Amino acid sequence: CESTSSHGTSWTVVSPITFTYTVTQTHDLLNPNNDTLLMGHIRDPERLEAFRSNTKPIKRFVVMDETVYNLYGSQVTDYLEARNVSYRILPLPTTEENKSMDTVLKILEELHRFGIARRTEPVIAIGGGVCLDIVGLAASLYRRRTPYIRVPTTLLSYIDASVGAKTGVNFADCKNKLGTYIAPVAAFLDRAFIQSLPRRHISNGLAEMLKMALMKHKGLFELLETKGRFLLDSKFQSTTGLRGKADPASVSTRLAIETMLEELAPNLWEDDLDRLVDFGHLISPELEMKVLPCLLHGEAVNIDMAYMVYVSCERGLLTEVEKLRIINCMLRLELPVWHQDFTFALLQKALSDRLQHSGGLVRMPLPTGLGRAIFNDTCDNTLYSAYEKWCDELSSGSKE
């Protein structure tokens, strides 16, 4: 619309942006008979038929985490060759220490050399959350937006990074300071990848699952409380596959993804700053970057959540019994609940930084029970009182 004043003419542009993307749970993703990796992102029947009948060579640029490549690189190669795909696989060390613009530029240089069709040949990222974040940012920059596909290989990325729209890298010693909101065209989830993970990394992913349970779903919390150790021991594998509706691995991952998508889908660009998914993410970025690489992402998140449980209890939002149930659940999931570098000064700095990008309010998600939460700005006296109790009760038995 146009408006004119004594200072001149101005035009206001309102342009709705709509993203449609698919999150697909599948099995045997790397079986050459499974079409998902090449065609699962195509939703329109006419486009799918045109793809199937196309005689031109298919091209795919694949970025894999270096560790994942060592485990699954030959399977990916066999899959692409069996399907007559012209491909380039780029293995990279995608760790928090390498989560930088330098890595993004390396991907872009290789992508430019390989050459892809801008709209019909999506980049494929196969790895953990760091890999998915870095590749997503590279794709969002290449020709302003190139479609990409996420294939998570860790539990953490399976239920968190793969299903949202965030991309990012670390910058100026700050976690994910640079990034974009560009959803993948699809995320393909196969629990088979999780069986190759060390136990600690499965526990690490359980922290993000517990986050959604505490914020939104009491049933998921109770499942983790009773079956969490089984999920750790079995590495989220089951003999019944996707047909096992009552299988703890199937139920827990489905509920975690559903609750995550319920929160993310209406607010992909974070226009609403009241976000339940921020639980555990107020202090943890500061802690994680300070002690890097000692803590995994989910471990730092869980330490943050454990402290916030004490804050909730101090505010009267949780009972003492609920607090103990939550902490005991965390410990059974083999998650840290305290860390010596989580000082009160670090807490204050993290909350002060948060004020700068959350509209002048802390907007602290706090549990008000099992599966329920509110947003709250808590005074320093309460924060310190909760901090003292947290340290007194948990520091002696925690790993540093």
N, C-alpha and C positions, 0 to 999 in steps of 0.2 A: 504494500500500500504506500501511497505517496502523501507526503504532508509538506506544506510550505509555511515558512515563518519569515520574519524580517531578516533572519540570518541565512536563509537559503532554503533549498529543497532537499528533502531526505526521503529515502525509500527504506521501508522495513520489510525484510524478507523472512517469511516463516516457511521453513522447508522441513517437513517431517522426514526423519531417517528411520527406515525399517530394516532390521536384520532378521533373516530367517536362517536358522542353522539346525542341524540334526545331531542329536546325541544318541548313539547306537551302541547297545550292549550286544556283543557277538561272541563267538568262540571259533577257534582255529582261524584267526584272522590271516595268518600267513600261509594257509593252505591254498595252493593255486586254484583250487576249485571254488574258493570263496571270492565272490565278486566285490565284496564290501570295500576293500582298500582302493580299488580303481573306480568303482561306480556308486558307492554308497552315499556320496554327497549329491548325486543327481536326483532331484525330486520330481521334475517334470517328465511325464511319460514320453512325450515327443522327443525331448532332449535325450532321454535314456535310449530310445530306439535309434536315434541318429548316432549316438555314441557306439552302440552295438554294431551298427551297419557300416561304420566308418572304416575305410581301408588304409587310411594313413597311419603311420606308426604312432603309438601312444608315447608321450614323453612325461617323465616324472623326475623332479629334483627332490631328493630325500636328504634331510639332515637328521643324523642320529647321534645321541649321546655316545661318547667314546666307549664307555663301559658296556652300554647296551649293544653297541656294534660288535664288540668282542663276543657277546653271548648270542646275538640274533642276526648279525650281519649276513652270514651265509644263507640263512632262511629267507631274508628279505631279497637277497640277490637271486636265489633260486625262484622265488615267487615272480619277480619282475621278468626274469628270463623266460620262465615258463609261459608268461603272458605276452611275450614278444614286446616288451616295453623298452624304449630307449631311455636309459636312466643315468643319473649321476648320484652316487651316495657320498655324502660329506660327513665323516665322523669328526666330532669335536668334543673337547673336554668341557662339558657344560656344567660347571660347578658355580657356587656363589662367588668364589674368587674370580672366576672368568666371566661373570655375568655383567658384561660391559659393552659399550658401543664398539670397541675394537672387534669383539666377536661378531657383533651384528654386521659390521663392515666386511669382515672376512666372508660371511655368508653371502652378502650382496655381491661381492666381487666374483665369487664362484657361480652364483646364480646368473649373473650377467654373462659370464663366459659360456655357460651351458645354453642359455636362451630358452625361454618358454613362451607359450601363447598366454597373453595376459589374463584372459578370462576362463580358459578351458583346461589349463594344465596346472592344477593347484600344487603348491609346495607341500610336502609331507614332513611333519616333525614327529620323530619317534624317540621318546625319552621321558625323563621326569619333568617336574614343574619348571625347573630352570630352563631346560631345553625348549619346552613349549612356549615359555615367555619370550625367550630370545628370538626364536624363529618367527613367532607371531609379530614381534616388533619389526623384524626385517621384512616380512611380507607386507606389513602395513605401509612401509616406506617405499618398497619397490614399485615404481610406476604409480605411486600414491595409494594403491591398494591392490594387492595381488591375493587371490584366494589361497587359503592354506588349510590343511587338515591336521588335527591333533591326534596322536596315538600315544596315550599315557602308558608308561611301563612301571610306575610306582603306585602304591596305594594312595599316597597323598595327591598325586596328579590325577589319578583315576576319579576321585570324588571332589576335587577342588579345581585345579588349574585347567583341566580339560573342558569343563562345562561352562565356563564364563567367557567374558569378552576382553579381559585385561591382558595386555602385553607389557613388557618392561625390562629394564636393566638397572643395575645399581649405578649411582653417580654421586660424586663428592662424599663418599663414605656413607651414603644414605641408601637404604633398601628401596629398589624400584622407583627411584626419583624421576627417571625418564621412562615414558611409556605412552601407550595409546589404548583406546577402547575400540578394538576391531575383533569381532567374533570370528571364529573359524567357520568355514562352510560346513564342517562336520567334525565331530569327535567320535572315534571308534574305540570302544572300550572292550578289552579282552582280559579277563582275570588271569589267564594263563601266564601272563608276563610276571605277575606278582610272586609266583612260586620260586622265581630265581632270586628274590630279594633277601638280604640278610634280615634276621629277626628285628633288629633295631629299626630298620626302615619301615617295616610293617607297623611296628608300634608308633613310629613317627606319623604315619598316615592315620592311625586310629585317633590321634589328637584332633584332627579336623573333623572326623566323624563324630567324636564326642562333642565338639563345639556345636554342631547342628542339633545333636540330641538335647543338649542343655538349653538351647535357645528355642527349639520348636517341637520336639517330639519325645514325649515321655516314654513311649513304647520303644524307641530306638535306644534311649538310655538304659532301660531295663534289659534290653537285649545285650548291650555291651557289658552291663553289670554281670549278667549271668553267663554269657557266651564269649566274652571278650578273650579270655585265655584260650578257648578252643579256636577262635579265629586266628590268634597268634600262632598257635601250634600247627594248625592246618594250612596256614598261609593263604587263607581265603579260597582254598580249592575244595571242590566237592565232586563226588562221583556222579551226581545227578545233573550236572551242567545247568543250563538255563531253565530246564523244566522243573527244577526243585523249588517250588514256590515257598516251602517251609524251611528250606536250607538257610542256616544263619548267614552264610556268605552272600547268598542271593538277596535275602531280605534286607540285611544291613546296608549293602551297597545301593540297593534300589531306594531305600528310605533316605539315605544320605544325599543321593543325587536329586531325588524329588524335592526334598526340603531346600537344598541349595538352589535349584532352579526356581522354586517358588519365590525365593528372595531376590535372585539376580534378574530374572526375566523382566519384571516391571521397572527395573532400575539399573539397566546395563551401564548407563553413563554416570551413575551415582549423582543424579540431579537431587535426589532425596538423600541427605547426609545422615539420616537415622537408619543405620544398617545393622541388622542383627549379625550379619556375617563378620562384622568388625570385632566381635567378642574374641578376646585372646590376641588381638592385633593392635592394641593401644601401646603397650610397653615392649612387646616382643621384637618389633623391628629394630629398636634401639639396642636391646640386649643381644639379639642375633648378630648384628654387625660388630658390636663391641668384642664379642668372644669368638668370632669367626676364625676357624671352622669347627670349634668345639661343640656347638649345638646345631642340630638339624632344625629345620624350620618348624616342624610340628612340635618338637621338644620345647623350643622357645615359646611357641604359642601356648603350650600346656602350662608352663610356668606362669605365664601371664594369667591364664584362666584360673589356676589354683589361687593366685593372689586375689583375683576379682571375686572368687567364691567367698573368701574371707571378708572382703569389702561388703558383699551382699549380706553376709551373716551379721556383720557389725551394724549395718543399717536396719536389721530386722526383716530383711526381705527373704532370707533363708533361715530355717531352723538349724540348730546345732546338729540334729540328726541328719538333715539333708546335706549339710556341709560335709559331715564325716562320710556319708554314702558316696558323695562325689569324689572326695579325696581318695577314699579306698578304691573306688573304681579306677581312678587314674593310676594308682600304684599297681593294681592288678594288670593293667594294660602296659606296665613297665615303662611308664612315662615319668620324667622328673617333675617334682612339684615345688622345687625351690632351687635357687642358684645364688652363690655368694656375690656375683657381680650385678644382681638385681638389687641395687641399693636404692634407698629412698631418694637420693639425689638424681639417679638415673630415671626413676619413676617421674619425678617432678619435671625433668627436662623433656621426657617423652610426651607428657600431657601438655606441657607448654607448646611444644612443636605442633601437637594435634590441634590446638586452638587456631593455629594459623591457616589450616586447611579444612576446618569443619565449622565455618561460620561463627567463630567466636565462642562456641560451646564445646565442651568435651564430648557430649553425646555418648556417654559410657554405657554400653549394653551390659546389664547386670541380670543374672538369673533370679527369678522370684519363686522358684520351685524347680521341679524336674520337668523340663520341656516348656517353660514359660519365662518371659523376660520383659524388662522395661528399659527405657533409656533414662539416664540419670546423671546429673552433675553433682558430684560428692565433694564436700569441703575437705580441706587439708587435714583437719583434726581427725576426721573419720578415717581418711586414707592412712594416716600415720598410726592410729590405734590398730587398724586392721593389719598394717605392716608389721607392727611389733608382735602381735599374736601369731601371724603367719611365720615369722622367723622363729619365735619361741617354740612353736609346735612342730615345725617341719624341717628346720635346718639341720638338726642333729642326725636325722636318718636319710638325708638326701645326697645323691651324687652331685659332685661339683662339675 
